Amino acid sequence: METLEAYLERKHEELALLNGFLGSPLRLRRPSSIEEVIEQKFHLAAALKAEHELHDWALTETAWSHQGGLRAGPFEFRYDYQRADLEVRGPSFYELDSSAGSNETIYTSSGMAAISTLLLAFVRLMSEAEILALPGSYSETIELIENYTPQLRLIRLKHSLGEVAPAGIRSRILLFDSCTSAGAFEATLHCEQPQLDLVIFDTTCFSSGSGRIRRVLRWAQRWEIPVVLVRSHTKLDSLGLEYGRLGSAVFVPGKKRATTAKQDLLQELAMEMRNALRLFGGAALPAHFPPYVGTKAYRTLTNQRVAAILRNSRRTARYFATALPGSSAELHFAHGLYVTLAPKRTLDEKQTKQTAADLCDDLRKAGLPVRHAGSFGFDFGAVEWFRDTTRNRYVLRIAVPDLPTPVWDQVATAVVQWWSAHEEQRLPGSVLPMNASV
């Protein structure tokens, strides 16, 4: 358990890191509350962005005014016309070991820009293919496949790769999504002899240094399958700031003895994706690269943040399973960043969103650090509607923050009490406080 004092000290280090990247650092006071942490951090983010704009006032889509290189912290940029030929050099967001080999990174304007242009590039190369989606895959990715890539035959897996027959003449892709359940994640990694031409691994919900990412890469390399890591960097890679809209695709080849055809496919896919980015206008913007990425302090603080989120999330999952046994939708995602609750009656998207807003309003009135926000990885709890693609329904997603354990326990208890009252559900006995059930 992390105390409030330890939490405030950790947050002071995060604030000091951000402040150190300002040309004219601000005079910071050590935060004395969670609200101060949030306020100071977003003020620093605004100052970083403003300083970048003032310094690079002539930075436009066409690099007419710059003779030297353009920078954002450790990232260097080269281009003539930004949308069409942006080149980025800088540290990797990932912490990959040497077994991953050399790889190519293409930065995009968002995580969805990365996966959409990647899939459009793939169908340019392959007239037909099967794409296997693990249960719980991100709803917008599924929507994209169904509505915009008819050449890809979508096969929704109920549990793991073991359900499908051996591959035929069509190429076969596995969509390995970090949104899947913990059970499906483990079952897939225990699959022997997978007949796949490519793995598209959406790592957005895993920390960039997660051992689960390395496990997937080792599994793919064992079976000589190329991998493309797609990611939104807006969530877990910007210290909870949503610093800018930024995504990427990292092309990781299989082992050297992998078939030439698979290696050639990966190279052609990267080339086609660059063309798709140029034509669809999905390239990254230099101003959206967090300048504080890549330092040892950044890695340490990011790992500490995610570890605290995971600890709180495990406690929440155990508590909800006991206190709300009839409402738990999915409590054990592979990423461990959030949990979902299912209303007793069927709600549409608008109704579920309103439920999320009502819950947040009531908890905020009680002085609890919760916001109505459609993302995760913040310094506060975030609640929003969520599309459960496995059961085709709308549920409530509660994104767990890295708050001090006793504070988040209070929030979790308040959620259970609010949910029980609004669902008109009589629980056996009284609602236990969270620390009485874990």
C-alpha positions in Angstrom: 0.0 0.0 0.0 1.2 3.5 -0.9 0.5 6.2 1.6 -0.5 9.8 0.8 2.9 11.0 1.8 4.8 8.6 -0.4 2.4 9.4 -3.3 2.9 13.1 -3.0 6.7 12.6 -2.9 6.5 10.5 -6.1 4.3 13.1 -7.8 6.8 15.8 -6.8 9.5 13.9 -8.7 7.2 13.8 -11.8 6.6 17.5 -11.6 10.3 18.2 -11.2 11.0 16.1 -14.3 8.5 18.0 -16.4 9.7 21.4 -15.0 13.3 20.5 -15.9 12.4 20.5 -19.6 11.3 24.1 -19.6 13.8 26.6 -20.8 12.6 28.8 -18.0 11.6 26.5 -15.2 8.7 27.5 -12.9 9.0 27.9 -9.2 7.3 24.8 -7.9 6.0 24.0 -4.4 5.7 20.5 -3.2 2.1 19.5 -3.7 0.1 19.0 -0.5 -3.0 17.4 -2.1 -4.1 15.2 -5.0 -5.9 18.2 -6.6 -2.6 20.2 -6.4 -0.8 17.4 -8.2 -3.3 17.4 -11.1 -3.4 21.2 -11.4 0.4 21.7 -11.3 1.0 18.9 -13.8 -1.4 20.2 -16.4 -0.1 23.7 -16.0 3.4 22.4 -16.6 2.2 20.6 -19.7 0.6 23.8 -21.0 3.9 25.6 -20.3 5.9 23.0 -22.3 3.6 23.3 -25.2 3.5 27.1 -25.2 7.3 27.3 -24.9 7.6 25.0 -27.9 5.2 27.1 -30.0 7.0 30.3 -29.0 10.5 28.9 -29.8 9.4 27.3 -33.1 7.1 30.1 -34.2 8.0 29.6 -37.8 7.5 25.9 -37.7 4.9 25.1 -40.4 3.9 22.2 -42.6 6.7 23.2 -45.0 10.1 23.5 -43.5 11.0 26.7 -45.3 12.6 28.5 -42.3 14.8 25.8 -40.8 18.3 25.2 -42.0 19.2 22.9 -39.1 17.4 20.0 -37.4 14.1 20.4 -35.6 13.8 19.0 -32.1 11.3 18.2 -29.3 13.4 17.0 -26.4 15.4 13.9 -27.6 13.4 13.6 -30.8 14.9 15.0 -34.1 12.7 15.7 -37.1 13.5 16.1 -40.8 11.0 16.9 -43.6 10.3 19.1 -46.6 6.6 18.7 -46.4 5.6 17.4 -43.0 2.5 15.4 -43.9 4.3 13.6 -46.7 7.9 12.9 -45.7 8.4 13.3 -41.9 11.4 11.4 -40.5 11.8 11.0 -36.8 14.9 10.0 -34.9 14.9 9.5 -31.1 14.6 7.0 -28.3 12.1 4.1 -28.5 9.1 4.3 -26.2 9.5 0.6 -25.7 12.0 -1.2 -23.4 12.8 -4.2 -25.7 15.7 -6.6 -25.2 18.2 -7.4 -27.9 16.2 -10.5 -29.0 13.7 -8.2 -30.7 16.4 -7.4 -33.3 16.4 -4.3 -35.4 13.1 -2.7 -36.3 11.5 0.2 -38.1 9.2 2.7 -36.4 6.6 4.7 -38.2 5.0 7.5 -36.1 1.4 8.5 -36.7 -1.1 11.1 -35.4 -2.9 8.5 -33.2 -3.2 4.9 -32.3 -6.1 4.5 -34.6 -4.2 6.2 -37.4 -1.5 3.5 -37.0 -3.7 0.5 -37.1 -6.0 1.9 -39.9 -3.2 2.7 -42.3 -1.5 -0.6 -41.5 -4.6 -2.6 -42.4 -5.2 -0.5 -45.5 -1.6 -1.1 -46.5 -2.1 -4.9 -45.9 -5.1 -5.2 -48.2 -3.1 -3.4 -50.9 -0.6 -6.3 -50.7 -3.1 -9.2 -50.2 -6.3 -9.5 -52.1 -7.8 -11.7 -49.4 -6.8 -12.7 -45.9 -8.2 -13.8 -42.6 -7.8 -11.7 -39.5 -8.4 -13.5 -36.1 -9.5 -11.2 -33.3 -9.1 -12.3 -29.7 -12.2 -11.7 -27.4 -12.4 -8.2 -26.1 -10.4 -6.6 -28.9 -10.8 -2.8 -29.1 -14.3 -2.0 -30.5 -13.1 0.7 -32.9 -10.6 -1.7 -34.5 -13.3 -4.3 -35.0 -15.6 -1.5 -36.5 -12.8 -0.5 -38.8 -12.2 -4.1 -40.1 -15.9 -4.7 -40.6 -16.7 -1.5 -42.4 -13.6 -0.5 -44.3 -11.6 -3.6 -45.1 -13.9 -6.1 -46.8 -10.9 -8.0 -48.1 -10.2 -9.2 -44.5 -12.4 -12.0 -43.3 -12.9 -11.3 -39.6 -13.0 -14.4 -37.4 -13.9 -13.6 -33.8 -12.2 -16.0 -31.5 -14.1 -17.0 -28.3 -11.0 -17.9 -26.4 -7.7 -18.5 -28.3 -6.1 -19.6 -31.5 -6.8 -23.3 -30.8 -10.4 -22.8 -32.0 -9.6 -22.4 -35.7 -8.7 -25.0 -38.3 -5.3 -25.0 -39.9 -4.7 -22.1 -42.3 -5.7 -22.6 -45.9 -4.4 -20.7 -48.9 -5.4 -17.3 -47.5 -2.9 -15.3 -45.5 -3.8 -15.2 -41.8 -3.2 -12.3 -39.3 -3.7 -12.5 -35.6 -5.0 -9.3 -34.0 -3.4 -9.6 -30.5 -5.0 -6.9 -28.5 -3.9 -5.8 -25.0 -7.7 -5.3 -24.3 -8.3 -9.0 -24.3 -9.0 -11.0 -21.1 -6.2 -12.4 -19.0 -7.4 -15.9 -19.8 -7.4 -15.4 -23.6 -4.0 -13.8 -23.4 -2.4 -16.8 -21.6 -4.2 -19.4 -23.7 -2.9 -17.8 -26.9 0.7 -17.7 -25.7 0.4 -21.5 -25.0 -0.8 -22.2 -28.5 1.6 -24.5 -30.3 2.5 -24.3 -34.0 0.3 -21.2 -34.8 0.0 -20.9 -38.6 0.2 -17.1 -39.0 1.7 -14.8 -41.5 1.6 -11.8 -39.3 0.8 -10.7 -35.7 -0.6 -7.2 -35.2 -0.1 -6.5 -31.5 -1.9 -3.5 -30.0 0.2 -2.7 -27.0 -1.7 0.5 -25.9 -2.9 -0.9 -22.6 0.4 -2.4 -21.6 3.2 -0.3 -20.1 5.9 0.2 -22.8 8.2 -1.7 -20.5 5.8 -4.5 -19.8 7.0 -8.1 -19.6 3.9 -9.1 -21.4 5.1 -7.3 -24.6 8.3 -9.2 -24.4 6.5 -12.5 -23.9 4.4 -12.0 -27.0 7.5 -11.1 -29.0 9.4 -14.2 -27.8 6.3 -16.4 -28.6 6.2 -14.9 -32.1 9.9 -15.3 -32.7 9.8 -18.9 -31.5 7.3 -19.6 -34.3 9.0 -17.3 -36.8 6.1 -14.8 -37.2 6.8 -11.2 -37.9 5.1 -8.7 -35.6 3.9 -5.1 -35.9 3.5 -3.3 -32.6 0.8 -0.6 -32.8 0.3 1.8 -30.0 -1.3 5.0 -28.8 1.3 7.0 -26.8 -1.4 9.3 -25.4 -2.4 7.0 -22.5 0.5 5.5 -20.6 3.5 7.2 -22.2 3.0 10.8 -21.2 2.8 10.7 -17.3 -0.9 11.0 -17.3 -1.0 14.3 -19.3 -2.5 13.3 -22.7 0.4 15.5 -24.0 -0.4 15.1 -27.6 -2.2 12.8 -30.1 0.5 10.4 -31.0 0.7 6.7 -32.2 3.2 4.4 -33.8 3.8 1.1 -35.6 7.0 -0.8 -34.9 7.9 -3.5 -37.4 9.7 -6.5 -35.7 10.9 -9.2 -38.0 10.9 -12.9 -37.0 14.1 -14.8 -36.5 16.6 -14.8 -39.3 15.6 -18.3 -40.4 12.0 -17.2 -40.9 10.8 -17.5 -44.5 11.9 -14.9 -46.9 8.3 -14.4 -47.9 7.3 -13.3 -44.4 10.3 -11.0 -44.2 9.5 -9.5 -47.6 5.9 -9.0 -46.5 7.0 -7.0 -43.5 9.2 -4.7 -45.6 6.6 -4.2 -48.2 4.0 -3.5 -45.5 6.1 -0.8 -44.0 6.6 0.9 -47.4 2.8 0.7 -48.2 2.0 2.1 -44.7 4.1 5.1 -45.3 2.3 5.7 -48.6 -1.1 5.3 -46.8 -0.1 7.8 -44.1 1.0 10.3 -46.8 -2.3 9.9 -48.7 -4.6 9.9 -45.7 -2.9 12.6 -43.8 -2.2 10.5 -40.7 1.4 11.5 -40.0 2.6 12.5 -36.6 3.0 16.2 -35.5 6.4 17.1 -34.0 4.7 19.2 -31.4 2.9 16.2 -30.0 6.1 14.3 -29.0 6.6 14.5 -25.2 10.0 16.1 -24.7 10.6 14.3 -21.4 10.6 10.8 -22.9 13.7 8.7 -22.9 15.5 9.7 -19.7 16.2 7.2 -16.9 14.0 9.2 -14.5 11.1 9.1 -17.1 11.4 5.3 -17.3 11.5 4.9 -13.5 8.6 7.2 -12.8 6.4 5.6 -15.6 7.1 2.1 -14.2 6.2 3.3 -10.7 3.0 4.9 -12.0 1.9 1.8 -13.8 2.8 -0.5 -10.9 0.6 1.6 -8.6 -2.3 1.4 -11.1 -2.0 -2.3 -11.3 -1.9 -2.7 -7.5 -5.0 -0.6 -7.1 -6.7 -2.4 -10.0 -6.2 -5.9 -8.5 -7.7 -4.7 -5.2 -10.7 -3.2 -7.1 -11.3 -6.4 -9.1 -11.3 -8.5 -5.9 -13.6 -6.1 -4.1 -16.1 -5.8 -7.0 -16.2 -9.5 -7.4 -17.4 -9.8 -3.8 -19.5 -6.7 -3.4 -21.1 -6.6 -6.9 -21.2 -10.3 -8.0 -24.2 -9.7 -10.3 -22.8 -6.6 -12.0 -19.2 -7.4 -12.8 -18.8 -7.5 -16.6 -15.0 -8.1 -17.0 -12.7 -7.7 -14.0 -9.6 -9.5 -15.3 -8.3 -7.8 -18.5 -4.8 -8.8 -19.5 -3.7 -5.2 -19.0 -5.2 -4.8 -15.5 -5.8 -1.0 -16.0 -9.6 -0.9 -15.7 -12.7 -2.9 -14.8 -16.2 -2.9 -16.3 -19.6 -3.1 -14.7 -22.7 -4.2 -16.6 -26.1 -2.6 -15.8 -29.0 -5.1 -15.1 -31.0 -3.6 -18.0 -29.8 -3.1 -21.5 -28.6 0.4 -22.2 -27.6 2.1 -25.4 -24.4 4.2 -25.8 -26.1 7.5 -24.8 -27.7 6.0 -21.7 -24.5 4.4 -20.6 -22.6 7.6 -21.1 -25.2 9.5 -18.9 -24.8 6.8 -16.2 -21.1 7.4 -16.2 -21.6 11.2 -16.0 -24.1 10.8 -13.1 -21.7 8.5 -11.2 -18.8 10.9 -11.6 -20.9 14.0 -10.6 -22.1 12.4 -7.4 -18.6 11.1 -6.4 -17.0 14.5 -7.1 -19.6 16.2 -5.0 -18.4 13.9 -2.2 -14.9 15.2 -2.8 -13.5 12.1 -4.5 -10.9 12.3 -7.3 -13.0 10.9 -10.2 -13.7 12.5 -13.6 -15.9 11.7 -16.5 -13.2 10.9 -19.1 -13.0 8.5 -22.0 -9.4 7.4 -21.5 -7.1 6.0 -18.8 -3.7 6.4 -17.1 -4.6 9.7 -15.4 -3.8 10.9 -11.9 -7.6 10.6 -11.2 -10.2 7.9 -11.7 -11.9 8.0 -15.0 -15.4 6.6 -15.8 -17.0 6.3 -19.3 -19.2 4.0 -21.4 -17.4 1.1 -23.0 -18.3 -1.3 -25.8 -18.2 -4.9 -24.7 -17.5 -6.6 -28.1 -17.5 -10.1 -26.6 -21.2 -9.9 -25.4 -22.3 -7.1 -27.7 -23.4 -4.6 -25.0 -22.5 -1.3 -23.4 -21.0 -1.3 -20.0 -19.4 1.2 -17.6 -15.6 1.3 -17.6 -13.8 2.4 -14.5 -10.2 3.3 -15.2 -8.1 2.9 -12.1 -5.4 5.6 -11.3 -2.2 5.5 -9.3 -3.8 7.2 -6.3 -2.7 6.4 -2.7 -4.2 3.0 -1.8 -6.5 4.3 1.0 -7.8 7.1 -1.2 -8.7 4.7 -4.0 -10.2 2.3 -1.6 -12.7 5.1 -0.6 -13.5 5.7 -4.3 -14.1 2.0 -4.9 -16.4 1.7 -1.9 -18.3 4.8 -3.0 -18.7 3.3 -6.5 -20.2 0.1 -5.0 -22.6 2.0 -2.8 -23.7 4.3 -5.7 -24.1 1.4 -8.1 -26.1 -0.7 -5.7 -28.5 2.1 -5.0 -29.0 3.0 -8.6 -29.4 -0.6 -9.7 -32.0 -1.0 -7.0 -30.2 -4.2 -6.0 -30.3 -5.5 -2.5 -26.9 -7.0 -1.6 -26.7 -9.5 1.2 -25.9 -7.5 4.3 -24.5 -4.0 4.2 -21.9 -2.8 1.7 -18.5 -3.5 3.1 -15.8 -0.9 2.9 -13.1 -2.0 0.5 -10.4 -2.7 3.0 -12.7 -5.2 4.7 -12.9 -7.5 1.7 -9.2 -7.7 0.5 
